[in-house]
Amino acid sequence: MFWLLLVLIIIVNLYLYFHYSKRSKQKIQSILDTPEIVSEIKEIVRNHNDSKIVLKLMRDKYFLNTKEAILVLKRIKEEKK
């Protein structure tokens, strides 16, 4: 019984991990595909020097977690080059 419960917990965790990873990638891509949002993010970065403030503003405005916000910023930086 213990092993069955343990296997069930592992399967559920793997499902949730991959499901939310896929949703996270879709959310990031939809943000990057919208030029208005990208320009707003660039404006936020220009106006604030502290990276913690930039991340907090992005989390609050676009409902991103920290990992997603960092990935969006990295991809925008890569597009500039």
N, C-alpha and C positions, 0 to 999 in steps of 0.2 A: 504494500500500500504506500509506504514511504517513497519507494522508487518511482512508482507511478505518478505520485504527486510531484516529485522532483522533475520528472520528464515533462509533465504538463506545464509546470512553471517555466521551464527552459523554452519550450515550444512557444508559449505565449509571449515571452520576452523577445525571442527572435522575430516573431511576427510583428510585434509593436516596433521593434528597432528598424526593421526594413520598411515597414509601412510609413512611419514618420520620417525616415530618411528620404523616401521617395517624395513625400509631400513637401519636405523642406527644400529639396532640389527644385520642385515645380514652383514653389513660392519665390525662391531666389531668381529663377529664370524669368518669371512673370514680372518681377521688379526690374530686372535688367532689360527686358524687352520694351518697357514703357519709357520713352525718352523724357517725359515730364518728371517722372519720379527720379530718374538718374540725374537730371539737372537740379532737382531739389536737394538731393543728397550731396551733390558737388557744392551747392551753395551752403549747406550746413557745414561741410568740411572747411570751406573758405572762411566762414564766420567764427569758427571755434577752433582754438589751438589744442585744447585738451582732448585726447582720444576717448577718455571715459565719458565726457560730456557728449561727444559725437555718438558714441555707442548707445548711451541712454536715450538721446533724442530719436535715434533710429528705432530703437526697441519700442518706444512709446508711440511714435507716429505710424510705423509700418507693422507693428505687432510681430517683430522678429525676436528670436532669442539671441544671445550674444554671439554664438557660433555663426548663425546665419548672417548677422550684421557684419561680422568680420569678413566672411566670404564675399558679401556684396561689395564691401569696400575694396577688397583685393582685386575682384574682377573689374571694378570700375578703374582702378589704378592700372591694371593690365591693358585695358582698352585705350587708355591715354597714350601708351607707348607705341 
